[in-house]
Amino acid sequence: MPEWLQAGAWGLLAGSALLIGAAAGFFARIPRKIIASIMAFGAGVLLSAVSFELIAEAHQQGGLLPTTVGAAAGALAYTGANILLARRGARHRKRSGDEQPSEQEQPGSGSAIAVGALLDGIPESVVIGASLLTGGPVSLVTVIAVFLSNVPEGLSSAAGMRQAGRSTRYIFLLWTAIALVSGAAALAGYTLLGGAPPEVLATITALAAGAILAMITDTMVPEAFEDAHLLVGLITVLGFLVSFALSHT
């Protein structure tokens, strides 16, 4: 299989976990404490992937300056976009309870939530595609980490959308579209960055890492802490160690 097609396929696989999680969150009445615990585990998995896969890889490729600049730029860009979306009703897009506003309560919030979900998923997918540019196979640890973290993201968000009264059609069209965009973003990461110098690859990888780290602390950790409380630290560390073990086997 050509590498460009592999990039798209791996991104689509990782993105499909959002749809799996959304189905579980919509059809199953999972207790909020369980959802929060799964979210905490997913946050730990992503934190490990950011640390030992993305930031470490960026530093190895381009050194400290591109890594630092890229990570800071990614966090700044994500935070700025997230602030704008929060004002339009997407602040609690990953919450599983009744925090998400309905369309009647805040018109346009459905569109803002959709854009926010895309904002959360694209950096991860771009990194998956770019990982093929090093000449080796795709970073399976990154794919697994994104997959494992996407399940609780889709689960929690879909449960919240159901509570807000959004239709079955809206929810599953949204997550299907995001899964497809994840594949396209991974493909774009491979095709657009092909031939780029190591410093540019390092900056892009670190940029994605910074955006992911900002996303974890702004959306995933609050959802986890809301209901898991004192257990959230332990569960997050467990997810971190699982991902760390995968990256060192």
Phi, psi and omega per residue, in radians:
M1 nan 2.294 3.102
P2 -1.001 2.599 -3.070
E3 -1.101 -0.624 -3.132
W4 -1.102 -0.621 3.110
L5 -1.270 -0.632 3.059
Q6 -1.050 -0.739 -3.130
A7 -1.020 -0.821 3.129
G8 -1.122 -0.682 -3.116
A9 -1.164 -0.744 3.125
W10 -1.138 -0.715 3.099
G11 -1.109 -0.694 3.115
L12 -1.151 -0.693 3.110
L13 -1.060 -0.844 3.136
A14 -1.097 -0.711 3.141
G15 -1.201 -0.485 -3.131
S16 -1.110 -0.381 3.106
A17 -1.103 -0.511 3.077
L18 -1.088 -0.709 3.139
L19 -1.205 -0.676 3.090
I20 -1.089 -0.823 3.116
G21 -1.104 -0.697 3.139
A22 -1.095 -0.705 3.110
A23 -1.094 -0.751 3.119
A24 -1.128 -0.739 -3.113
G25 -1.216 -0.518 -3.097
F26 -1.457 -0.786 -3.020
F27 -1.568 -0.501 -3.122
A28 -1.718 2.402 3.095
R29 -1.575 1.352 -3.091
I30 -1.457 2.294 3.114
P31 -0.988 2.519 -3.073
R32 -1.075 -0.558 3.133
K33 -1.143 -0.626 3.098
I34 -1.198 -0.757 3.110
I35 -1.050 -0.751 3.135
A36 -1.109 -0.668 3.132
S37 -1.164 -0.708 3.095
I38 -1.133 -0.675 3.112
M39 -1.117 -0.712 3.118
A40 -1.095 -0.717 3.102
F41 -1.082 -0.790 3.125
G42 -1.094 -0.641 3.097
A43 -1.116 -0.721 3.106
G44 -1.112 -0.701 3.109
V45 -1.053 -0.808 -3.117
L46 -1.204 -0.657 3.109
L47 -1.040 -0.709 3.112
S48 -1.168 -0.756 3.138
A49 -1.089 -0.720 3.098
V50 -1.069 -0.737 -3.064
S51 -1.262 -0.920 -2.945
F52 -1.685 -0.246 3.110
E53 -1.883 -0.979 -2.985
L54 -1.405 -1.004 -3.111
I55 -1.128 -0.744 3.129
A56 -1.098 -0.718 3.133
E57 -1.163 -0.746 3.132
A58 -1.088 -0.743 3.141
H59 -1.126 -0.683 3.126
Q60 -1.175 -0.640 -3.111
Q61 -1.297 -0.812 -2.959
G62 -2.180 -0.130 -3.129
G63 1.643 -3.043 -2.996
L64 -1.244 -0.763 -3.032
L65 -1.111 -0.939 3.113
P66 -1.035 -0.622 -3.134
T67 -1.147 -0.795 -3.124
T68 -1.159 -0.822 -3.129
V69 -1.101 -0.768 -3.133
G70 -1.096 -0.815 -3.117
A71 -1.110 -0.750 3.129
A72 -1.125 -0.719 3.135
A73 -1.145 -0.697 3.121
G74 -1.110 -0.769 3.121
A75 -1.134 -0.707 -3.139
L76 -1.149 -0.774 -3.127
A77 -1.128 -0.774 -3.142
Y78 -1.102 -0.804 -3.092
T79 -1.095 -0.743 3.126
G80 -1.086 -0.818 3.120
A81 -1.126 -0.670 -3.116
N82 -1.170 -0.627 3.093
I83 -1.097 -0.779 3.129
L84 -1.091 -0.740 -3.139
L85 -1.209 -0.628 3.136
A86 -1.060 -0.642 3.137
R87 -1.194 -0.291 -3.124
R88 -1.847 0.167 2.998
G89 1.895 0.123 -3.077
A90 -1.786 0.206 -3.064
R91 -1.034 -0.682 -3.044
H92 -1.894 0.631 -3.051
R93 -1.133 -0.358 3.115
K94 -1.775 0.113 -3.111
R95 -1.475 2.451 -3.054
S96 -1.641 -0.167 -3.113
G97 -1.624 -2.494 -3.075
D98 -1.755 0.399 -3.128
E99 -1.298 -0.526 -3.130
Q100 -1.168 2.323 3.103
P101 -1.334 2.582 3.019
S102 -1.398 2.980 3.125
E103 -1.164 -0.522 3.109
Q104 -1.236 -0.651 -3.129
E105 -1.257 -0.672 3.135
Q106 -2.518 1.651 3.136
P107 -0.974 2.373 -3.126
G108 1.581 -0.112 -3.108
S109 -1.161 -0.532 3.112
G110 -1.091 -0.768 3.100
S111 -1.145 -0.686 3.131
A112 -1.124 -0.688 3.103
I113 -1.115 -0.720 3.124
A114 -1.079 -0.801 3.124
V115 -1.134 -0.691 3.111
G116 -1.089 -0.693 3.103
A117 -1.117 -0.665 3.063
L118 -1.137 -0.736 3.119
L119 -1.015 -0.656 -3.124
D120 -1.249 -0.585 -2.982
G121 -1.631 -0.448 -3.019
I122 -1.138 -0.792 -3.122
P123 -0.999 -0.702 3.129
E124 -1.061 -0.755 -3.075
S125 -1.219 -0.686 3.111
V126 -1.027 -0.719 -3.142
V127 -1.128 -0.660 3.119
I128 -1.057 -0.812 3.118
G129 -1.150 -0.721 -3.111
A130 -1.169 -0.431 -3.109
S131 -1.145 -0.340 3.100
L132 -1.356 -0.240 -3.059
L133 -1.334 -0.167 3.141
T134 -1.364 -0.087 3.125
G135 1.689 -0.179 3.123
G136 -1.813 -2.974 3.090
P137 -1.262 2.926 3.109
V138 -1.061 2.619 3.096
S139 -1.261 1.710 -3.102
L140 -1.104 -0.569 3.121
V141 -1.087 -0.746 3.111
T142 -1.112 -0.768 3.121
V143 -1.054 -0.823 -3.127
I144 -1.115 -0.741 -3.141
A145 -1.089 -0.783 3.136
V146 -1.142 -0.727 3.129
F147 -1.054 -0.869 -3.095
L148 -1.108 -0.587 -3.140
S149 -1.421 -0.462 -3.133
N150 -1.236 -0.548 -3.139
V151 -1.021 -0.941 3.118
P152 -1.168 -0.499 3.084
E153 -1.095 -0.876 3.124
G154 -1.122 -0.688 -3.119
L155 -1.088 -0.901 -3.086
S156 -1.148 -0.792 -3.083
S157 -1.148 -0.742 -3.138
A158 -1.147 -0.649 3.082
A159 -1.088 -0.714 3.101
G160 -1.167 -0.665 3.103
M161 -1.119 -0.684 3.098
R162 -1.092 -0.749 3.123
Q163 -1.096 -0.587 -3.122
A164 -1.396 -0.033 3.064
G165 1.522 0.272 3.128
R166 -1.351 2.593 -2.980
S167 -1.291 2.777 3.070
T168 -1.019 -0.738 -3.130
R169 -1.065 -0.807 -3.135
Y170 -1.040 -0.843 -3.051
I171 -1.085 -0.819 -3.042
F172 -1.415 -0.495 2.997
L173 -1.156 -0.685 3.134
L174 -1.068 -0.906 -3.069
W175 -1.254 -0.537 3.035
T176 -1.137 -0.763 3.120
A177 -1.092 -0.698 -3.134
I178 -1.183 -0.644 3.071
A179 -1.080 -0.723 3.117
L180 -1.180 -0.712 3.102
V181 -1.120 -0.598 3.098
S182 -1.060 -0.747 3.073
G183 -1.110 -0.735 3.129
A184 -1.146 -0.661 3.141
A185 -1.169 -0.675 3.082
A186 -1.133 -0.718 3.078
L187 -1.087 -0.734 3.115
A188 -1.134 -0.683 3.111
G189 -1.048 -0.617 3.133
Y190 -1.351 -0.838 -3.017
T191 -1.293 -0.725 -3.063
L192 -1.321 -0.454 -3.097
L193 -1.744 0.006 3.110
G194 -1.085 2.286 -3.133
G195 1.459 -0.019 3.129
A196 -1.252 2.548 3.109
P197 -1.127 2.760 -3.101
P198 -0.956 -0.638 -3.121
E199 -1.128 -0.649 3.116
V200 -1.202 -0.768 3.096
L201 -1.055 -0.714 3.123
A202 -1.092 -0.747 -3.127
T203 -1.134 -0.748 -3.141
I204 -1.154 -0.753 3.115
T205 -1.070 -0.788 3.124
A206 -1.174 -0.619 3.088
L207 -1.038 -0.802 3.094
A208 -1.101 -0.699 3.133
A209 -1.086 -0.752 3.112
G210 -1.098 -0.715 3.115
A211 -1.141 -0.733 3.140
I212 -1.130 -0.749 -3.134
L213 -1.102 -0.724 3.082
A214 -1.112 -0.686 3.124
M215 -1.109 -0.739 -3.125
I216 -1.033 -0.857 -3.043
T217 -1.322 -0.423 -3.086
D218 -1.585 -0.520 -3.036
T219 -2.122 -0.738 -3.048
M220 -1.394 -0.807 -3.104
V221 -1.113 -0.748 3.094
P222 -1.046 -0.718 3.103
E223 -1.092 -0.719 -3.140
A224 -1.151 -0.791 -3.066
F225 -1.223 -0.523 -3.083
E226 -0.947 -0.667 -3.059
D227 -2.107 -0.419 3.140
A228 -1.488 -0.410 3.066
H229 0.887 -2.079 -2.988
L230 -1.206 -0.261 3.129
L231 -1.489 -0.223 -2.993
V232 -1.090 -0.659 3.141
G233 -1.110 -0.795 -3.128
L234 -1.101 -0.772 -3.103
I235 -1.203 -0.674 3.107
T236 -1.095 -0.741 3.100
V237 -1.109 -0.656 3.095
L238 -1.061 -0.807 3.089
G239 -1.079 -0.708 3.101
F240 -1.037 -0.785 -3.093
L241 -1.213 -0.626 3.085
V242 -1.073 -0.830 3.114
S243 -1.123 -0.695 3.117
F244 -1.080 -0.737 3.122
A245 -1.094 -0.696 3.123
L246 -1.110 -0.631 -3.107
S247 -1.368 -0.150 -3.121
H248 -2.128 0.461 3.080
T249 -1.999 nan nan
